[in-house]
Amino acid sequence: MINVTKTFLPPQEEYDVILKRAWDTNWITNRGSLVLELENKLKDYLAVSNIITTTNGTLPLQIAIKALGIKGEVITTPFSYVATTSSIIWEGCSPIFVDIHPEYLTIDETKIEAAITSKTTAVLATHVFGNPCNIERIESIAKKYNLNVIYDAAHCFGVKYKHKSIFNYGNISTCSFHATKLFHTAEGGALFTKSKLINDTLFYHHNFGHQGPEAFQGLGINAKMSELQAAMGLSLLPYMGDIMEGRKAICELYNKAFKNRNLQLLKIREYTEWNYSYYPVIFESEIQLEKVKEALEREKIFPRRYFYPSLNTLPYVKNDKKLISDDISKRILCLPLYYGLLQKDVENIIKLVIEQL
């Protein structure tokens, strides 16, 4: 069976050696030495000034909204994972959907200003499949209208834009370290900001509001990463070069095979060092997509309709039609992509896709 992705697991003995340090100290949560070491190593690896690791990738979005005091309307994309929209609503705000660019698949920056009202307080945009938004334009608009900017960078581990980590943009960026991601801690995530003041606020929000063991700085929840999760991250980090190279090779096979076919491939924004996080293909019709999906599944190959459906159609939001997102979400399919996927299996996937075109 070939799934759309497969979790990379380092040698168990390497994980066990790191995990034993937590056993030896009897300290398995509350920001022990493994979490602190992971944060320091990730700061170096990603070239960021601040990072707070968390127990999953959704809480960072919720904490970011809370930390910036965001109320009212939040301009966002309908083409993302459901957590992007649900976090906005969970924090008592209203998502205002702006359609997406038909090639980059990120929020269409040319349509943001028309969606701004007196109630607008922020933009929450997703770097889709690790492909950056138009950062310069979004941040220019935010400055003009005094808006906060949060980037949902769940797919962006290792992505650079103009030679800088993608996490260095916006007021706050978030990432997911879920088991399906390039870099993972089984479950996990992180918060990034260049501002020390914002980082301090994020920190107490993610740790019950504590200011030391006997005082509270403000409102908080529990979003702390455990030592068990950190051990996974520490044991996996040395393999990131191999993981990236393996995924890149698979993407290059797909690119070569699908060039000049009746398929639309993701257009990566200029000045981007991409991380090969997903391989989406956009078919001419939903019927064609379903034919390909069925052909693959007959061979025990399981791609994923990602992102589907368009988030503006969720039952708990106002259904505001977004022509491009509504259309693309019905025609896009992510093909299997993970380190260790055999070339012969990639070639079989390619053959099965092309036969249905």
One Martini backbone bead per residue (centre of mass of N, CA, C, O) as a GRO file, in nm:
protein
  357
    1MET     BB    1   0.096   0.036   0.022
    2ILE     BB    2   0.028   0.381  -0.092
    3ASN     BB    3   0.058   0.680   0.037
    4VAL     BB    4   0.079   1.018   0.031
    5THR     BB    5   0.231   0.943   0.300
    6LYS     BB    6   0.531   0.897   0.519
    7THR     BB    7   0.667   0.845   0.807
    8PHE     BB    8   0.958   0.946   0.944
    9LEU     BB    9   1.186   0.714   1.102
   10PRO     BB   10   1.416   0.680   1.305
   11PRO     BB   11   1.616   0.506   1.467
   12GLN     BB   12   1.520   0.374   1.762
   13GLU     BB   13   1.792   0.388   1.916
   14GLU     BB   14   1.821   0.697   1.888
   15TYR     BB   15   1.569   0.775   2.037
   16ASP     BB   16   1.630   0.622   2.304
   17VAL     BB   17   1.881   0.777   2.388
   18ILE     BB   18   1.735   1.049   2.422
   19LEU     BB   19   1.497   0.955   2.604
   20LYS     BB   20   1.669   0.863   2.852
   21ARG     BB   21   1.714   1.146   2.967
   22ALA     BB   22   1.425   1.170   3.078
   23TRP     BB   23   1.434   0.920   3.258
   24ASP     BB   24   1.679   1.003   3.434
   25THR     BB   25   1.518   1.279   3.536
   26ASN     BB   26   1.201   1.260   3.540
   27TRP     BB   27   1.149   1.456   3.271
   28ILE     BB   28   0.859   1.497   3.037
   29THR     BB   29   0.784   1.801   3.104
   30ASN     BB   30   0.801   2.137   3.129
   31ARG     BB   31   1.056   2.222   2.977
   32GLY     BB   32   1.296   2.055   2.920
   33SER     BB   33   1.602   1.980   2.782
   34LEU     BB   34   1.489   1.885   2.503
   35VAL     BB   35   1.327   2.131   2.426
   36LEU     BB   36   1.558   2.335   2.449
   37GLU     BB   37   1.740   2.198   2.240
   38LEU     BB   38   1.550   2.207   2.001
   39GLU     BB   39   1.513   2.512   1.986
   40ASN     BB   40   1.813   2.578   1.938
   41LYS     BB   41   1.851   2.406   1.679
   42LEU     BB   42   1.624   2.544   1.515
   43LYS     BB   43   1.737   2.826   1.515
   44ASP     BB   44   1.985   2.747   1.351
   45TYR     BB   45   1.859   2.595   1.108
   46LEU     BB   46   1.643   2.846   1.040
   47ALA     BB   47   1.724   3.133   1.115
   48VAL     BB   48   1.603   3.229   1.403
   49SER     BB   49   1.523   3.418   1.696
   50ASN     BB   50   1.236   3.270   1.751
   51ILE     BB   51   1.100   2.991   1.953
   52ILE     BB   52   0.793   2.791   2.008
   53THR     BB   53   0.707   2.499   2.117
   54THR     BB   54   0.442   2.256   2.050
   55THR     BB   55   0.192   2.003   2.067
   56ASN     BB   56   0.080   2.153   1.806
   57GLY     BB   57  -0.042   2.326   1.500
   58THR     BB   58  -0.306   2.488   1.610
   59LEU     BB   59  -0.246   2.652   1.866
   60PRO     BB   60  -0.071   2.875   1.734
   61LEU     BB   61  -0.306   3.019   1.597
   62GLN     BB   62  -0.469   3.086   1.852
   63ILE     BB   63  -0.241   3.235   2.003
   64ALA     BB   64  -0.186   3.453   1.793
   65ILE     BB   65  -0.461   3.588   1.807
   66LYS     BB   66  -0.449   3.648   2.110
   67ALA     BB   67  -0.174   3.807   2.132
   68LEU     BB   68  -0.284   4.041   1.918
   69GLY     BB   69  -0.587   4.113   1.977
   70ILE     BB   70  -0.792   3.983   1.787
   71LYS     BB   71  -1.074   4.110   1.614
   72GLY     BB   72  -1.332   4.042   1.425
   73GLU     BB   73  -1.192   4.063   1.116
   74VAL     BB   74  -1.044   3.801   0.902
   75ILE     BB   75  -0.835   3.769   0.651
   76THR     BB   76  -0.863   3.488   0.422
   77THR     BB   77  -0.839   3.159   0.312
   78PRO     BB   78  -1.008   2.886   0.137
   79PHE     BB   79  -0.705   2.750   0.085
   80SER     BB   80  -0.693   2.511   0.332
   81TYR     BB   81  -0.686   2.403   0.624
   82VAL     BB   82  -0.930   2.404   0.865
   83ALA     BB   83  -0.759   2.541   1.099
   84THR     BB   84  -0.755   2.827   0.990
   85THR     BB   85  -1.061   2.883   1.033
   86SER     BB   86  -1.127   2.759   1.317
   87SER     BB   87  -0.940   2.951   1.477
   88ILE     BB   88  -1.089   3.210   1.424
   89ILE     BB   89  -1.362   3.120   1.547
   90TRP     BB   90  -1.262   3.019   1.826
   91GLU     BB   91  -1.164   3.337   1.881
   92GLY     BB   92  -1.425   3.520   1.783
   93CYS     BB   93  -1.398   3.544   1.478
   94SER     BB   94  -1.420   3.656   1.130
   95PRO     BB   95  -1.413   3.516   0.827
   96ILE     BB   96  -1.262   3.659   0.528
   97PHE     BB   97  -1.283   3.573   0.205
   98VAL     BB   98  -1.018   3.527  -0.033
   99ASP     BB   99  -0.916   3.459  -0.313
  100ILE     BB  100  -0.708   3.288  -0.540
  101HIS     BB  101  -0.441   3.205  -0.707
  102PRO     BB  102  -0.427   3.001  -0.994
  103GLU     BB  103  -0.105   2.916  -0.948
  104TYR     BB  104  -0.007   2.950  -0.640
  105LEU     BB  105  -0.276   2.927  -0.427
  106THR     BB  106  -0.274   3.182  -0.293
  107ILE     BB  107  -0.361   3.458  -0.186
  108ASP     BB  108  -0.507   3.734  -0.343
  109GLU     BB  109  -0.363   4.040  -0.311
  110THR     BB  110  -0.561   4.207  -0.514
  111LYS     BB  111  -0.829   4.140  -0.305
  112ILE     BB  112  -0.794   4.256  -0.016
  113GLU     BB  113  -0.884   4.556  -0.002
  114ALA     BB  114  -1.191   4.499  -0.077
  115ALA     BB  115  -1.229   4.340   0.219
  116ILE     BB  116  -1.198   4.590   0.380
  117THR     BB  117  -1.296   4.708   0.699
  118SER     BB  118  -1.368   4.844   1.009
  119LYS     BB  119  -1.333   4.528   1.126
  120THR     BB  120  -1.050   4.495   1.040
  121THR     BB  121  -0.738   4.333   1.193
  122ALA     BB  122  -0.650   4.093   0.984
  123VAL     BB  123  -0.413   3.857   0.839
  124LEU     BB  124  -0.462   3.506   0.733
  125ALA     BB  125  -0.209   3.332   0.572
  126THR     BB  126  -0.120   3.077   0.331
  127HIS     BB  127   0.148   2.866   0.258
  128VAL     BB  128   0.099   2.672  -0.002
  129PHE     BB  129   0.284   2.397  -0.003
  130GLY     BB  130   0.527   2.613   0.065
  131ASN     BB  131   0.408   2.860  -0.090
  132PRO     BB  132   0.443   3.177  -0.106
  133CYS     BB  133   0.329   3.457  -0.058
  134ASN     BB  134   0.278   3.799  -0.113
  135ILE     BB  135   0.450   3.958   0.113
  136GLU     BB  136   0.490   4.252   0.028
  137ARG     BB  137   0.191   4.322  -0.028
  138ILE     BB  138   0.069   4.242   0.243
  139GLU     BB  139   0.251   4.432   0.420
  140SER     BB  140   0.159   4.693   0.284
  141ILE     BB  141  -0.139   4.673   0.357
  142ALA     BB  142  -0.105   4.645   0.663
  143LYS     BB  143   0.027   4.921   0.702
  144LYS     BB  144  -0.199   5.099   0.581
  145TYR     BB  145  -0.434   4.948   0.789
  146ASN     BB  146  -0.333   4.834   1.057
  147LEU     BB  147  -0.240   4.521   1.035
  148ASN     BB  148  -0.219   4.205   1.108
  149VAL     BB  149   0.019   3.922   1.055
  150ILE     BB  150  -0.052   3.583   0.973
  151TYR     BB  151   0.128   3.278   0.914
  152ASP     BB  152   0.047   2.980   0.764
  153ALA     BB  153   0.338   2.748   0.792
  154ALA     BB  154   0.291   2.430   0.805
  155HIS     BB  155   0.466   2.356   0.517
  156CYS     BB  156   0.767   2.532   0.577
  157PHE     BB  157   0.997   2.361   0.635
  158GLY     BB  158   1.289   2.519   0.498
  159VAL     BB  159   1.183   2.767   0.381
  160LYS     BB  160   1.283   3.021   0.143
  161TYR     BB  161   1.287   3.389   0.117
  162LYS     BB  162   1.525   3.569   0.014
  163HIS     BB  163   1.728   3.393   0.213
  164LYS     BB  164   1.487   3.354   0.417
  165SER     BB  165   1.298   3.259   0.643
  166ILE     BB  166   0.958   3.235   0.637
  167PHE     BB  167   0.935   3.290   0.958
  168ASN     BB  168   1.028   3.610   0.930
  169TYR     BB  169   0.731   3.670   0.863
  170GLY     BB  170   0.545   3.873   1.007
  171ASN     BB  171   0.434   3.879   1.323
  172ILE     BB  172   0.340   3.571   1.275
  173SER     BB  173   0.443   3.228   1.271
  174THR     BB  174   0.347   2.895   1.174
  175CYS     BB  175   0.385   2.539   1.263
  176SER     BB  176   0.401   2.196   1.169
  177PHE     BB  177   0.482   1.864   1.348
  178HIS     BB  178   0.350   1.650   1.205
  179ALA     BB  179   0.380   1.325   1.086
  180THR     BB  180   0.327   1.437   0.776
  181LYS     BB  181   0.577   1.597   0.792
  182LEU     BB  182   0.893   1.661   0.726
  183PHE     BB  183   0.898   1.772   1.013
  184HIS     BB  184   0.877   1.591   1.331
  185THR     BB  185   0.691   1.510   1.667
  186ALA     BB  186   0.428   1.365   1.565
  187GLU     BB  187   0.340   1.597   1.743
  188GLY     BB  188   0.329   1.951   1.655
  189GLY     BB  189   0.489   2.285   1.690
  190ALA     BB  190   0.512   2.651   1.608
  191LEU     BB  191   0.647   2.972   1.702
  192PHE     BB  192   0.703   3.292   1.527
  193THR     BB  193   0.919   3.583   1.596
  194LYS     BB  194   1.096   3.896   1.600
  195SER     BB  195   0.950   3.977   1.861
  196LYS     BB  196   0.999   3.994   2.194
  197LEU     BB  197   0.722   4.085   2.296
  198ILE     BB  198   0.557   3.871   2.149
  199ASN     BB  199   0.709   3.625   2.257
  200ASP     BB  200   0.633   3.668   2.553
  201THR     BB  201   0.329   3.639   2.505
  202LEU     BB  202   0.330   3.357   2.380
  203PHE     BB  203   0.459   3.212   2.617
  204TYR     BB  204   0.236   3.257   2.836
  205HIS     BB  205   0.002   3.142   2.669
  206HIS     BB  206   0.143   2.840   2.648
  207ASN     BB  207   0.177   2.861   2.998
  208PHE     BB  208  -0.094   2.955   3.165
  209GLY     BB  209   0.050   3.252   3.232
  210HIS     BB  210   0.318   3.231   3.346
  211GLN     BB  211   0.541   3.388   3.610
  212GLY     BB  212   0.656   3.161   3.713
  213PRO     BB  213   0.551   2.947   3.977
  214GLU     BB  214   0.368   3.204   4.148
  215ALA     BB  215   0.283   3.356   3.876
  216PHE     BB  216   0.079   3.581   3.661
  217GLN     BB  217   0.060   3.754   3.355
  218GLY     BB  218  -0.183   3.580   3.218
  219LEU     BB  219  -0.348   3.437   2.987
  220GLY     BB  220  -0.375   3.069   2.949
  221ILE     BB  221  -0.249   2.769   2.811
  222ASN     BB  222  -0.181   2.430   2.702
  223ALA     BB  223   0.113   2.401   2.458
  224LYS     BB  224   0.326   2.210   2.539
  225MET     BB  225   0.600   2.038   2.487
  226SER     BB  226   0.735   1.733   2.505
  227GLU     BB  227   0.999   1.517   2.549
  228LEU     BB  228   0.901   1.302   2.348
  229GLN     BB  229   0.880   1.492   2.109
  230ALA     BB  230   1.166   1.614   2.113
  231ALA     BB  231   1.316   1.347   2.063
  232MET     BB  232   1.215   1.314   1.778
  233GLY     BB  233   1.333   1.576   1.663
  234LEU     BB  234   1.634   1.519   1.737
  235SER     BB  235   1.649   1.243   1.569
  236LEU     BB  236   1.562   1.378   1.284
  237LEU     BB  237   1.733   1.631   1.204
  238PRO     BB  238   1.991   1.484   1.069
  239TYR     BB  239   1.790   1.388   0.809
  240MET     BB  240   1.698   1.637   0.633
  241GLY     BB  241   1.878   1.620   0.384
  242ASP     BB  242   1.776   1.343   0.284
  243ILE     BB  243   1.477   1.409   0.268
  244MET     BB  244   1.495   1.638   0.063
  245GLU     BB  245   1.640   1.482  -0.165
  246GLY     BB  246   1.429   1.258  -0.200
  247ARG     BB  247   1.191   1.447  -0.275
  248LYS     BB  248   1.317   1.592  -0.512
  249ALA     BB  249   1.351   1.346  -0.697
  250ILE     BB  250   1.048   1.289  -0.723
  251CYS     BB  251   0.960   1.561  -0.839
  252GLU     BB  252   1.135   1.535  -1.096
  253LEU     BB  253   0.985   1.296  -1.212
  254TYR     BB  254   0.711   1.427  -1.232
  255ASN     BB  255   0.786   1.676  -1.401
  256LYS     BB  256   0.887   1.525  -1.651
  257ALA     BB  257   0.620   1.358  -1.706
  258PHE     BB  258   0.408   1.625  -1.693
  259LYS     BB  259   0.518   1.762  -1.915
  260ASN     BB  260   0.290   1.855  -2.155
  261ARG     BB  261   0.036   1.805  -2.006
  262ASN     BB  262  -0.305   1.794  -1.885
  263LEU     BB  263  -0.155   1.970  -1.643
  264GLN     BB  264  -0.145   2.141  -1.338
  265LEU     BB  265   0.113   2.298  -1.175
  266LEU     BB  266   0.290   2.424  -0.936
  267LYS     BB  267   0.375   2.760  -0.877
  268ILE     BB  268   0.670   2.893  -0.789
  269ARG     BB  269   0.788   3.144  -0.631
  270GLU     BB  270   0.993   3.373  -0.660
  271TYR     BB  271   1.273   3.332  -0.443
  272THR     BB  272   1.236   3.021  -0.381
  273GLU     BB  273   1.307   2.771  -0.132
  274TRP     BB  274   1.198   2.471  -0.154
  275ASN     BB  275   1.065   2.152   0.020
  276TYR     BB  276   0.886   1.924  -0.102
  277SER     BB  277   0.597   1.867   0.051
  278TYR     BB  278   0.424   1.857  -0.222
  279TYR     BB  279   0.215   1.699  -0.504
  280PRO     BB  280   0.028   1.883  -0.701
  281VAL     BB  281  -0.260   1.830  -0.917
  282ILE     BB  282  -0.442   1.971  -1.199
  283PHE     BB  283  -0.729   1.910  -1.349
  284GLU     BB  284  -0.974   1.961  -1.590
  285SER     BB  285  -1.155   1.776  -1.394
  286GLU     BB  286  -1.334   1.598  -1.166
  287ILE     BB  287  -1.369   1.345  -1.334
  288GLN     BB  288  -1.070   1.297  -1.386
  289LEU     BB  289  -0.983   1.276  -1.097
  290GLU     BB  290  -1.160   1.028  -1.025
  291LYS     BB  291  -1.027   0.836  -1.225
  292VAL     BB  292  -0.743   0.848  -1.106
  293LYS     BB  293  -0.810   0.769  -0.816
  294GLU     BB  294  -0.931   0.492  -0.885
  295ALA     BB  295  -0.682   0.373  -1.030
  296LEU     BB  296  -0.495   0.392  -0.784
  297GLU     BB  297  -0.671   0.236  -0.571
  298ARG     BB  298  -0.665  -0.038  -0.721
  299GLU     BB  299  -0.332  -0.027  -0.645
  300LYS     BB  300  -0.294   0.084  -0.351
  301ILE     BB  301  -0.320   0.403  -0.409
  302PHE     BB  302  -0.320   0.712  -0.193
  303PRO     BB  303  -0.433   0.989  -0.246
  304ARG     BB  304  -0.520   1.352  -0.205
  305ARG     BB  305  -0.772   1.583  -0.137
  306TYR     BB  306  -0.567   1.878  -0.141
  307PHE     BB  307  -0.797   2.100  -0.087
  308TYR     BB  308  -1.099   1.950   0.057
  309PRO     BB  309  -1.293   2.170   0.072
  310SER     BB  310  -1.374   2.473   0.046
  311LEU     BB  311  -1.396   2.677   0.330
  312ASN     BB  312  -1.656   2.849   0.236
  313THR     BB  313  -1.838   2.560   0.275
  314LEU     BB  314  -1.871   2.546   0.553
  315PRO     BB  315  -2.126   2.506   0.795
  316TYR     BB  316  -1.992   2.760   0.993
  317VAL     BB  317  -2.016   2.947   0.738
  318LYS     BB  318  -2.037   3.179   0.509
  319ASN     BB  319  -2.145   3.125   0.183
  320ASP     BB  320  -1.884   3.244  -0.022
  321LYS     BB  321  -1.811   3.265  -0.326
  322LYS     BB  322  -1.506   3.114  -0.482
  323LEU     BB  323  -1.419   3.045  -0.786
  324ILE     BB  324  -1.129   2.933  -0.771
  325SER     BB  325  -1.138   2.758  -0.517
  326ASP     BB  326  -1.386   2.592  -0.592
  327ASP     BB  327  -1.254   2.471  -0.846
  328ILE     BB  328  -0.973   2.360  -0.756
  329SER     BB  329  -1.071   2.177  -0.517
  330LYS     BB  330  -1.205   1.972  -0.740
  331ARG     BB  331  -0.903   1.927  -0.915
  332ILE     BB  332  -0.716   1.843  -0.673
  333LEU     BB  333  -0.411   1.637  -0.630
  334CYS     BB  334  -0.214   1.443  -0.414
  335LEU     BB  335   0.071   1.283  -0.449
  336PRO     BB  336   0.295   1.073  -0.371
  337LEU     BB  337   0.531   1.186  -0.098
  338TYR     BB  338   0.840   1.031   0.008
  339TYR     BB  339   1.074   0.903   0.183
  340GLY     BB  340   1.135   0.590   0.008
  341LEU     BB  341   1.011   0.612  -0.253
  342LEU     BB  342   1.007   0.429  -0.523
  343GLN     BB  343   1.073   0.455  -0.850
  344LYS     BB  344   0.877   0.233  -0.952
  345ASP     BB  345   0.630   0.365  -0.810
  346VAL     BB  346   0.639   0.634  -0.949
  347GLU     BB  347   0.612   0.520  -1.238
  348ASN     BB  348   0.334   0.393  -1.186
  349ILE     BB  349   0.183   0.647  -1.116
  350ILE     BB  350   0.234   0.792  -1.380
  351LYS     BB  351   0.100   0.584  -1.564
  352LEU     BB  352  -0.186   0.595  -1.436
  353VAL     BB  353  -0.235   0.892  -1.490
  354ILE     BB  354  -0.189   0.908  -1.802
  355GLU     BB  355  -0.411   0.697  -1.882
  356GLN     BB  356  -0.651   0.918  -1.785
  357LEU     BB  357  -0.601   1.174  -1.994
   0.00000   0.00000   0.00000
